[in-house]
Amino acid sequence: MLHIVNKSPHQARSLESCLRMVLPGHAVLLIEDGIYAATTGSPVEARLREAGAQVRFYALKPDMEARGMTSRALDNVTLVDYGGFVDLVAEHSTSNSWL
């Protein structure tokens, strides 16, 4: 399953809810303001590092660039472009957007 999170961890608890439901082998894609979770110093940095052993994390690179956060990306988060976003959706039989 692909989980898509677009809310900042500074403003919403969407990612925390997602992380409670995510299972080993799932993938989490952070887009829009959700990319702030994928940066050093984020309030969920430790959770992402811990969960990274069983869950793959991705962040949309154009959103990281637009917010000037690319250099702060966590090392266990893979940056993808729009084509990579499409590939992730095609790779997973189901997806869930966390609002």
Backbone as ProteinMPNN parsed JSONL, in Angstrom:
{"seq_chain_A": "MLHIVNKSPHQARSLESCLRMVLPGHAVLLIEDGIYAATTGSPVEARLREAGAQVRFYALKPDMEARGMTSRALDNVTLVDYGGFVDLVAEHSTSNSWL", "coords_chain_A": {"N_chain_A": [[0.842, -1.184, 0.0], [0.418, 2.248, -0.714], [0.843, 5.118, 1.073], [-0.197, 8.441, 1.209], [0.738, 11.572, 2.244], [-0.074, 14.888, 2.864], [-0.033, 16.974, 4.656], [1.558, 19.228, 6.906], [3.598, 18.197, 9.649], [3.66, 20.032, 11.623], [1.247, 21.239, 11.691], [-0.864, 19.405, 11.548], [-2.048, 16.102, 12.404], [-1.886, 14.071, 10.635], [0.233, 12.484, 9.534], [1.11, 11.138, 11.829], [-1.153, 9.59, 12.406], [-1.146, 8.022, 10.107], [1.295, 6.634, 10.44], [0.642, 4.985, 12.559], [-0.933, 3.107, 11.344], [0.455, 2.033, 9.231], [2.094, -0.722, 7.673], [4.749, -3.22, 7.681], [6.614, -3.14, 4.69], [4.978, -1.387, 3.371], [4.686, 1.832, 1.727], [5.383, 5.309, 2.157], [4.513, 8.39, 0.93], [5.443, 11.668, 0.954], [4.057, 14.742, 0.327], [3.469, 18.116, -0.899], [2.939, 20.246, 1.879], [3.507, 18.189, 3.556], [6.092, 17.368, 3.221], [7.718, 18.544, 5.086], [7.978, 16.829, 7.207], [9.942, 15.132, 6.408], [12.393, 16.205, 6.943], [15.463, 17.145, 8.596], [15.29, 17.787, 12.046], [12.553, 17.897, 12.204], [9.375, 17.458, 13.917], [8.738, 14.799, 13.842], [10.931, 13.389, 13.143], [12.462, 11.35, 14.496], [10.584, 9.274, 14.593], [10.258, 8.706, 11.857], [12.82, 7.844, 11.198], [13.007, 5.57, 12.809], [10.842, 3.968, 11.861], [11.706, 3.599, 9.311], [13.12, 1.254, 8.965], [11.341, -0.688, 8.258], [9.496, 0.421, 6.565], [9.19, 2.15, 3.51], [10.146, 5.425, 2.751], [9.271, 8.317, 0.933], [9.678, 11.495, -0.639], [8.276, 14.217, -2.395], [10.257, 15.674, -4.658], [10.066, 18.188, -6.165], [8.368, 19.624, -4.424], [9.933, 19.733, -2.138], [12.036, 21.292, -3.118], [10.664, 23.673, -3.761], [10.128, 24.651, -1.274], [12.566, 25.08, -0.211], [13.888, 23.003, 1.145], [15.394, 20.828, 0.375], [18.119, 20.316, 0.978], [17.941, 19.565, 3.586], [16.845, 17.07, 3.727], [16.013, 13.921, 5.124], [18.178, 11.091, 5.477], [17.03, 8.585, 5.046], [14.94, 8.971, 3.377], [13.7, 8.904, 0.188], [13.971, 11.012, -2.536], [11.658, 11.89, -5.012], [10.609, 12.61, -8.377], [7.864, 13.934, -10.366], [7.344, 11.886, -12.181], [8.329, 9.735, -10.717], [6.449, 9.731, -8.676], [4.175, 8.89, -10.096], [5.116, 6.354, -10.803], [5.246, 5.151, -8.251], [2.525, 5.06, -7.553], [1.621, 3.339, -9.556], [3.061, 1.063, -8.904], [1.994, 0.171, -6.506], [-0.864, -1.582, -5.451], [-2.931, -0.446, -4.056], [-3.786, 2.758, -2.66], [-3.716, 5.307, -0.157], [-4.839, 8.395, 0.846], [-3.961, 10.613, 3.33], [-5.772, 12.842, 5.059]], "CA_chain_A": [[0.0, 0.0, 0.0], [1.076, 3.549, -0.74], [0.199, 6.129, 1.901], [0.176, 9.762, 0.734], [0.486, 12.562, 3.293], [0.206, 16.227, 2.342], [-0.123, 17.976, 5.724], [2.752, 19.437, 7.72], [3.489, 17.682, 11.018], [3.547, 21.197, 12.5], [-0.135, 21.735, 11.666], [-1.864, 18.334, 11.57], [-1.568, 14.813, 12.911], [-2.116, 13.094, 9.562], [1.334, 11.536, 9.441], [1.099, 10.296, 13.02], [-2.219, 8.612, 12.183], [-0.636, 7.127, 9.07], [2.34, 5.764, 10.994], [0.004, 3.983, 13.422], [-1.603, 2.113, 10.498], [1.364, 1.516, 8.213], [2.61, -2.068, 7.93], [6.015, -3.501, 6.992], [6.498, -3.273, 3.248], [4.228, -0.256, 2.821], [5.465, 3.021, 1.365], [4.769, 6.586, 2.523], [4.949, 9.483, 0.074], [5.172, 12.978, 1.541], [3.901, 15.742, -0.723], [3.032, 19.45, -0.472], [3.538, 20.592, 3.166], [3.915, 16.959, 4.238], [7.539, 17.169, 3.076], [8.425, 19.033, 6.272], [8.25, 15.669, 8.058], [11.111, 14.438, 5.863], [13.569, 17.045, 7.134], [16.123, 17.109, 9.897], [14.71, 18.692, 13.018], [11.089, 17.86, 12.216], [8.869, 16.849, 15.149], [8.565, 13.345, 13.663], [12.179, 12.84, 12.59], [12.812, 10.085, 15.15], [9.609, 8.255, 14.162], [10.567, 8.316, 10.482], [14.059, 7.06, 11.217], [12.69, 4.273, 13.41], [9.963, 3.212, 10.964], [12.403, 3.388, 8.053], [13.637, -0.11, 8.862], [10.303, -1.564, 7.704], [8.64, 1.178, 5.656], [9.95, 3.019, 2.607], [9.674, 6.805, 2.754], [9.567, 9.122, -0.244], [9.195, 12.873, -0.618], [8.229, 14.792, -3.732], [11.387, 16.595, -4.772], [9.675, 19.562, -6.505], [7.823, 20.279, -3.233], [11.09, 20.018, -1.277], [12.753, 22.416, -3.724], [9.843, 24.877, -3.672], [10.156, 25.122, 0.111], [13.962, 25.242, 0.182], [14.179, 21.986, 2.149], [16.102, 19.691, -0.21], [19.38, 20.042, 1.681], [17.631, 19.059, 4.93], [16.144, 15.79, 3.599], [16.531, 12.8, 5.917], [18.889, 10.134, 4.626], [16.227, 7.404, 4.727], [13.822, 9.417, 2.538], [14.068, 8.993, -1.22], [13.298, 12.101, -3.244], [11.153, 11.47, -6.325], [9.983, 13.638, -9.194], [6.476, 13.585, -10.676], [7.361, 10.555, -12.792], [8.485, 8.796, -9.611], [5.135, 9.701, -8.013], [3.347, 8.024, -10.928], [5.645, 4.998, -10.651], [4.84, 4.629, -6.944], [1.099, 4.739, -7.631], [1.485, 2.156, -10.406], [3.702, -0.066, -8.217], [1.162, -0.278, -5.388], [-2.231, -1.879, -5.888], [-3.846, 0.461, -3.361], [-3.188, 3.933, -2.036], [-4.58, 6.001, 0.795], [-4.426, 9.771, 1.119], [-4.265, 11.002, 4.695], [-6.184, 14.243, 5.044]], "C_chain_A": [[0.886, 1.244, 0.0], [0.239, 4.517, 0.076], [0.712, 7.488, 1.448], [-0.239, 10.787, 1.791], [0.867, 13.938, 2.761], [0.162, 17.321, 3.413], [1.181, 18.032, 6.526], [2.56, 18.824, 9.104], [3.405, 18.802, 12.045], [2.096, 21.655, 12.64], [-1.195, 20.652, 11.826], [-1.219, 17.043, 12.067], [-1.746, 13.697, 11.88], [-1.014, 12.045, 9.489], [1.372, 10.619, 10.655], [0.018, 9.223, 12.916], [-1.773, 7.571, 11.164], [0.362, 6.137, 9.656], [1.779, 4.723, 11.957], [-0.584, 2.842, 12.599], [-0.679, 1.441, 9.475], [1.923, 0.158, 8.647], [3.947, -2.254, 7.221], [5.77, -3.737, 5.496], [5.691, -2.161, 2.587], [5.196, 0.874, 2.476], [4.671, 4.258, 1.763], [5.382, 7.662, 1.63], [4.495, 10.796, 0.697], [5.162, 14.011, 0.425], [3.442, 17.063, -0.101], [3.694, 19.777, 0.88], [3.929, 19.364, 3.991], [5.409, 16.723, 4.181], [8.313, 17.646, 4.293], [8.743, 17.899, 7.244], [9.538, 14.968, 7.648], [12.407, 15.206, 6.057], [14.168, 16.886, 8.523], [15.495, 18.155, 10.808], [13.189, 18.69, 13.045], [10.61, 17.167, 13.497], [8.678, 15.334, 15.048], [9.826, 12.675, 13.104], [12.518, 11.479, 13.188], [11.869, 8.967, 14.72], [9.895, 7.782, 12.749], [11.836, 7.482, 10.426], [13.8, 5.655, 11.752], [11.87, 3.4, 12.455], [10.65, 2.869, 9.649], [13.0, 2.003, 7.885], [12.625, -1.033, 8.173], [9.429, -0.894, 6.642], [9.528, 2.055, 4.78], [9.317, 4.403, 2.593], [10.174, 7.531, 1.514], [9.055, 10.533, -0.001], [9.26, 13.413, -2.04], [9.264, 15.916, -3.83], [10.979, 18.012, -5.188], [9.075, 20.32, -5.314], [8.931, 20.61, -2.24], [11.83, 21.254, -1.798], [11.967, 23.721, -3.564], [9.886, 25.492, -2.278], [11.583, 25.283, 0.645], [14.426, 24.211, 1.192], [15.014, 20.81, 1.632], [17.37, 19.332, 0.557], [19.154, 19.474, 3.086], [16.923, 17.705, 4.901], [16.824, 14.717, 4.455], [17.157, 11.776, 4.989], [18.08, 8.886, 4.298], [14.969, 7.761, 3.926], [14.346, 9.589, 1.114], [13.273, 10.112, -1.871], [12.908, 11.626, -4.637], [10.563, 12.67, -7.054], [8.549, 13.2, -9.51], [6.369, 12.216, -11.35], [7.503, 9.469, -11.739], [7.198, 8.646, -8.816], [4.226, 8.737, -8.774], [3.811, 6.573, -10.796], [5.221, 4.37, -9.328], [3.362, 4.234, -6.948], [0.892, 3.465, -8.45], [2.03, 0.9, -9.717], [2.825, -0.657, -7.121], [-0.285, -0.461, -5.839], [-3.272, -0.979, -5.224], [-3.076, 1.648, -2.815], [-4.218, 4.583, -1.13], [-4.005, 7.385, 1.03], [-4.908, 10.148, 2.516], [-4.539, 12.479, 4.745], [-6.156, 14.85, 6.389]], "O_chain_A": [[1.946, 1.281, 0.624], [-0.944, 4.711, -0.203], [1.921, 7.678, 1.314], [-1.404, 10.862, 2.18], [1.978, 14.141, 2.271], [0.31, 18.498, 3.082], [1.814, 17.008, 6.783], [1.473, 18.921, 9.674], [3.11, 18.55, 13.214], [1.75, 22.367, 13.583], [-2.324, 20.958, 12.208], [0.005, 16.927, 12.134], [-1.754, 12.516, 12.23], [-1.297, 10.851, 9.392], [1.642, 9.426, 10.512], [0.245, 8.074, 13.295], [-2.002, 6.376, 11.348], [0.28, 4.938, 9.394], [2.395, 3.674, 12.148], [-0.721, 1.727, 13.102], [-1.016, 0.393, 8.924], [2.188, -0.074, 9.826], [4.252, -1.534, 6.271], [4.839, -4.442, 5.106], [5.722, -2.017, 1.365], [6.359, 0.869, 2.878], [3.441, 4.259, 1.714], [6.601, 7.826, 1.577], [3.306, 11.004, 0.936], [6.129, 14.143, -0.326], [3.075, 17.115, 1.073], [4.904, 19.599, 1.014], [4.607, 19.492, 5.01], [5.95, 15.969, 4.989], [9.441, 17.208, 4.518], [9.688, 18.006, 8.025], [10.157, 14.282, 8.462], [13.413, 14.901, 5.415], [13.482, 16.543, 9.486], [15.208, 19.274, 10.382], [12.591, 19.417, 13.838], [11.348, 16.383, 14.094], [8.479, 14.665, 16.062], [9.782, 11.531, 12.65], [12.83, 10.545, 12.449], [12.306, 7.836, 14.505], [9.789, 6.59, 12.462], [11.906, 6.51, 9.674], [14.309, 4.673, 11.213], [12.179, 2.223, 12.269], [10.226, 1.951, 8.948], [13.353, 1.616, 6.771], [13.007, -2.04, 7.576], [8.708, -1.57, 5.909], [10.504, 2.633, 5.258], [8.103, 4.539, 2.443], [11.324, 7.386, 1.101], [8.108, 10.736, 0.758], [10.184, 13.105, -2.793], [9.153, 16.954, -3.177], [11.498, 18.972, -4.617], [9.256, 21.533, -5.206], [8.881, 21.644, -1.574], [12.201, 22.142, -1.03], [12.553, 24.761, -3.262], [9.704, 26.698, -2.115], [11.776, 25.589, 1.822], [15.282, 24.515, 2.023], [15.308, 19.888, 2.393], [17.656, 18.152, 0.758], [20.086, 18.957, 3.702], [16.449, 17.237, 5.936], [18.05, 14.624, 4.499], [16.72, 11.611, 3.849], [18.419, 8.183, 3.345], [14.049, 6.952, 3.813], [15.305, 10.321, 0.872], [12.047, 10.153, -1.77], [13.716, 11.035, -5.354], [10.082, 13.619, -6.434], [8.076, 12.198, -8.973], [5.414, 11.476, -11.114], [6.883, 8.411, -11.841], [6.887, 7.557, -8.334], [3.586, 7.874, -8.174], [2.987, 5.665, -10.69], [4.875, 3.189, -9.285], [2.995, 3.191, -6.406], [0.084, 2.611, -8.083], [1.516, -0.198, -9.928], [2.904, -1.853, -6.838], [-0.852, 0.395, -6.519], [-4.36, -0.774, -5.762], [-1.878, 1.564, -2.544], [-5.425, 4.428, -1.315], [-2.831, 7.533, 1.369], [-6.088, 10.022, 2.843], [-3.645, 13.29, 4.502], [-6.478, 16.028, 6.541]]}, "name": "protein", "num_of_chains": 1, "seq": "MLHIVNKSPHQARSLESCLRMVLPGHAVLLIEDGIYAATTGSPVEARLREAGAQVRFYALKPDMEARGMTSRALDNVTLVDYGGFVDLVAEHSTSNSWL"}
